[in-house]
């Protein structure tokens, strides 16, 4: 067998893909082919924002069937998705209630309620996870406050990618990297923290044993093919980090998509008071590594802008934005007002008005405001990470779909004062494939796979321009941005 055919299902908050990778074992060449792409979006149901998991399951199977219809022998498949969201199952394996999205408003005020009973310090020392209003901990607390009448019928809590694997195989598997996003996993035991579950008044029996990725979950059978379903790093960011070809030990990664996640790849957690005050998270990786990172609202703002203004030519808008006045208006993209507003345009304009800044009106001005603001926030996070590692960041590796935005890449390099290396674009897909290759015993370490990625996928370099980064203009704008909340 000279080649392996591997399917990677990569689900994001706005779209999903089924990708086919052909791996040539002797040359270690990877050929990627997009087989099926589909939209993913929030659905407003029973006064809440929810996911349509039946639809997602249907689209996954549609994509896998397209591969089989090509008379391709598929050796394995793996699924990665976004984090924090979950489903609850009854004894028959059926979903109870709706599958809420992390952008649903039901968690408003819940984090503060929890912290009145459990201190931030205690939660952070236990979990090392940053405080975000939509963490699973607060989603579950909101549910327990509501006490739905079906609660007594719950037998299993399971994260969304684990649920989709269950639908393919009939096997319940709790994958480690996604489990750590819940703020319910103890960093010392790599298992569910029973004290946090006791506080929520949730039975420990809902939560099965957590398993690290890189093994076979079960089989999916279609026609005469029996296909191995593998446990991959099912949090898409964890998969993306696996495929980030970091230059050296002081390099950072930036997974750029709907969310931007900037961080370090380390063997030790960093859950001291400085990390907590900087709201740094310690999410699980593979090979005993942790993803020391911070969530940034990312291109979600730009995606919403394009939807509202009905923009289809994205490169043209980016080009127009690059011609607009730099730093005319800046916002803090991580402010909660941008999490899921009815109108992103109005949210940006109202924020600028509140902070006595020029109000962007044209689509290009709004896009420029978003890009400038993201670059400033990237700098803020880069400086926080440099303090954590007691060394300046040497290179910033931007991976994922956002790495195609050359204007933002250069802007990021110039504002952060760090050389940027962009690529690979399909980082989550590649990391998913890398985990499957490990499960298939083709490779054995992340370092080995990153070398394969570098050989197969071209990287683009963006040198920072010191005269811009050190200018009085940028210094003044940086001070203004630092005052925003």
N, C-alpha and C positions, 0 to 999 in steps of 0.2 A: 504494500500500500504506500504509494509515493506521496499522495495528497490527503489532507483531511478537509472535510467540508463542515464548517461550523456556523451555526446561526446565532446571531446576537440580537436580542430584542432590547431596544433602548427606548424607554418611555420617559418623556419629559412632561412638564406641566402644560405645554402648549401643543406638542406633537409627539408622535411615536414613529419608530422605524423598525422594520425587520431587515437586518443586513446579513449577507452571506459572505463569509470569509473562506477563501481557499488557501490553505497553508501547505506550502511545499516543504516537506520535512527535511530534505537534504540541503536545500539552499536557504531555508528559513525565510522564504519570500511569502508575503501576505498580499493577496489580492482581495480588495473589498468591492462588493456590489450591493447597491441598494435594491432590495426586492420589493418592498412595500412601505409606503409612507401614509400616515393618516393623522388627522387632527385629534387633539385632546383638548377638552375645554370644560369649564365649570358648568354645572346644571343647577338652576335654582329650583329646589324641590322642598315642599313642606317648610317654607320660609328659611331654608338653609342652602348654602352652596355645597354641592356634592359632586363626586365622580361617578361616571357611568361605567362600572366595572364589567358589566355584561358586554357592552360595546367594545371595551378594550380587549377583553378575552376573544371576542369574535374577530377583531382585526389582527390579533396575534396569530390565531389559527389560520386566517386568510393568508397571511404572509408566509407561514410555514408551508401551507399547501401549495403556494406558488412555486416554492423551491422543489417540492416533491413532484409537481407536474412537469418540471424540467428534466425529470428522470435523473435527478442528482441524489446520490446516496448521502444522507445527512448523518453525520457522526455524533453531533451533540448540539444542544441549544442551552442558552443561559439568558436570564432576564435581569435587567437593572432598571430602577425607577428613581424618582425623587424620594426624599426621606419624610419622616415624622407621621405620615398618614397610615391608617390601620383599618382593619375590619374586625368585627366580633362574630363568632360562629356559634351555632347551637350544636347539639349532639349529632345532628344529621349532616353537619358540614355546611349549613345554609347561613347566609349573612343575616344578621339581626340589625334592624334599623337601617339608616342610610350610611353610605360611605362618605363622610364629611371631608371637605378639603381643608387644608391648613389655612386658607384665606377666608374661611367662614368666620363670621363675626361673633360666634358664640363664646369665644375665649376672651372677649374684652373684659378686662379687670380681674381675670382669674389668676394671673400670675401674682398680682399684688395680694390677692386673697390667700394664696398658698404661702407666700412669704411672711404673712402674719403669724403662721403656725410653725413653719419650718424656715429657719434663717437661710439667706442666700449663701452664707459661708458654708453651712452644713450641706446644702444641696450641691454646691460646686465642688467641695472636697470629695463628696461621694462620687459624683458623675463626671466632673470636669467639662460639663456641657454649658455653652453660653445660654444666656437668658433671652429667649425669644417667646413672644406671646403665644405662638402657635405650637410650641413643643408638645409632644404627645402627653407629657405629664399634665399639662394644663387642659388639653383636649379631654383627657379622661376625667379630670376633676370637674369640668363643665358638664360632662355626661352624668357623673354621679350626683351632681347638684340637681339635675333635671329628673333623675331616677325614672327612666322610662319603664313601662310596665313589663317589657320583655327581658329586663335585666337578669332575672333569676334563671332564664333559659340559656345564658351564655356558658359555653364550655371552653372556648379558646379565643385568645387575643392573638392576632397575627398581622404582620406588616403587609402592605399591598403587594410587593414583589413575591413574598412568601405565599400569599393567597393565590396569585396567578400560577406559581409553580404547583401549588396544591391542585388547582383546577386541571393542570396537565397530567399530574402523576397520581393524585390521591394521597400524597404523602405530605404531612405537615413538617416543615423545616424552618427553624428560626435562625436566620442568617445574621451574623455578628455585626457587620459594618452598618447595616440599616438599623439594627436594634439599638446601636449606640446613639442614634439621633434622637431617641425618645426622651432622653434625660431621666431614664429609669434604670440604666445599667451601671453597676458599680465598677469604677476603673481598676479597683484592686482585685476583684474576683472575675471580671468579664462575664458576670451573670446579673440577673435582675436583682435590684436592691430591695430586699424584703421590707425594710423600714419605710421606704417610699410607698410601696404597695399597701402596707398596713395603714399609712396615713390616708391614702385614697379609699380605704375600705374595700379594696379589690382582692379577691382570692388569688393566692399565689398559683393555684391550680390552673388558672387561665394561661399561664406563661410556661411554655415548655423550655427545655434545655437549649441554650444558645449554642450554635455550632459555627466555627470559622469556615470561610469559603474554601473551595478547591476540592470538592468531592461530588460524587454522584448522588442526586436526590432520589431519582426513580426513572421510569420510562414513560414516554408518550408514544402511543401506537397509532399509526395512521396507515390505512391500507395494509401493505405487507412490510412496512418499515417500522422497526422498533428503535426509537431515538432516545438516547441518554439525555436526561435533563440535569444539568450541572448547577451546583451552588457556586455562583460567582459573587464578587463584591457587589451586592445588589443595590447599594446606595450609589447612584450614578457618579457622584463626586469621588467616591472611593475607587471606582473603576477608572475614572479619568486620571487620578493621581498615579495609578499603576502605570499608565501609558505616558506619563510626563517625563521626558528624558532630561532630568535635572543635571545641570552642568557640574555641580560640586556640592559639598555639604552645606554651603551657605546660600544656595539657590532657593528661591521660593517659587511656588506655582500659583497661577490664577486660572481657575476653571471658569471660563466666561460663557455664560448663556443667559437664560431667564434670570438665574441668580449668578452672581460672581462670588467665587469662594477663593480667598487668598490664604495661603498657608505654607507650613513647613512639614517635611516628612521626617519624623523623629521616632526613636525607640523608647523615649521616656515621656510620660505625661507632664504637662505643665499646668498644675492646678493650684498655684499659690495665689496670694492676694493680688499681686500685680496683674496676673493673667485674668483673674476674676474681674477686676476693675476695668480692664481693657475689653471685657466680654469676649475673651478668646475661648474657642471650643476645642475639645480633645476628642475627636471622633475616631472610631476604630478603623484600622487599615488591615493589611495582610502582612505576613512575615513578621508578626510581632511589632509592627510599626503603628504609630498614631498620626492622625492628621491634625496638626496644631494649626487651626485656621479660624477665619472669621467670615461670617456671611455678610454679603453686600447685596443690596436689592438688585443690582445688575441691570441687564438689558430688558427686564420686565417693563421699565418705564418707557423705553424706546418702542418696544413691541406694542404697548397699549397706545402710544402716540400714533403709530402707523395704522393701527386698527381704527382709531377714532377719526383720523384724517383720511382714511381709505387710501393709504400709500401702498403701492405694489412695487414700485421701482426703488428698492432700498439703496443700491449703490448711488443712484442719482441724488437721493436725499442726503446721504453721507457726504457726498461731494459738495452739495449746497451748504450744508452745515459747516464744512471746513472753511468756507469763504465768509462766514459770519464773524462779527466782532468777538474776539476771544474774551471769555469771562465777563461778559456783559451782565449776566445773571447766573448765580449759582444756588443750588439747593443742597440739602443733606438727603441723598437718596434713601438713607436708612430710616428716615422719619416714618412713623407708622401711618401718616396720612397718605403715603404712596403705596401702602400694602395692597389695597383693593378698592380704590375710589370709584365712584360712579363715573367720573370723568377724570382721566389723568391730566388732560389739558387744563381743566379748571383747578385741579389740585396744585399743579405747578404754578399757575398764575396767581392763585390765592397765597401760596407760600411766598412768592416773590413780593407780592404786595405787602404782606405782613412784615417782611424783613426790609421794607423800604428799598427794593431793588427795581430796576426797569422790568416791566412785565413783558415777557416774550409773547408775541402774537402769531407770527408766521410759523409754519411748520419747521422751517430751517432754523429759526431762532430757538424754538423749543428743543429741537434735536441737539443744537449746539449747547444749550443749557444742560441737557442731560449728559452729554459727553464730557464737558468741562467738569461737571460735578462729580461724575464717576472717577475721572482722573485724580481729582483732589482727594476723594475718599480712598482711592487706591494708595495714594501717598501716605495718608493718615494710618492706614492699616500696615503698610510696609514699615513705617517707623516703629509701630508697636511691636511687630514681629522681630525687627532688628534688636530692640531692647530685650526681648525674650531670649534671643540666641546670643546676646552680648557680642554681636558682630554685624556690620552692615550687610545687607542682602547683596550678593554678588551679581546675580542675574534673576530676572523675572520671566518665567516660562508661562506664556499665555496659551492655553489649550482650549479646545471646544469650538463651537460655532462662532463665538465672538472673536476668535483669533483671526477671522477673515477680515475684520474691520481694521485696515491698515492705518487709517486716520487716528482711530482711538488707540491703537498700539503705539504709534509715534507720540501721541499726546501723553500717554501713560509713561513712556520712557522719559520724556522731557520734564514732566512734572515731578515724577518720582526720583529723577536723577539716577536711573538704573537702566542698563542695557536690557532690552526685551528680546526674547526669542519666542516666535509664534509658531505653534503647531505641536502635535498634529490636530487637525480639525476634528476628526472623529475619535477623540480621546476616550470618551465613555465606552463607545463600541469596542475600541481596541483593548481597553482594560478588561472588559467583559470577555473578550476572546482570549486574552492572556490568562485569565483565571481558568478558562476551559482547557487551555493547553497544559496548564499545571495539573488539572484533574485528569487529563489524558496522559500524563507522565511524559510530555514532550519537552517541557522546560521545568526549571525547579526554583528559580528566584525571580524577584521583581527586577533586579539589576540585569539579569540575562534578557528578560523581555524588553526592557527599555533599550538595550542595544539593538534588538531586532527592530523595534519601532524606528530608531534613528536611521537604520539601514534602508528601511522601506518607505519612509515618508519624509519629504523635504521640509526643512525648517527655514523660517525667514527671520532675519536679524534686523533690529531697529536700535541704532545707537542714540543715546541721549545727547542733546545739544546743550553743553554747559552754559553757553551764553544766554540761552532762554531760561533754563532752570534757575540760574543765579541772578536773573534780572530783578531790578527793583519792582517791576510790574508784577511778576509772579510772586515775589515775597509779600507784596501788599495784598494780593488776592488770596494768598494762603492764610494770612492773618484774618482776613474777613471770613473765609470759609471755616476756620477753626472756631469762630464764635457762634456758628450755627448749631441748632439743636435738631 
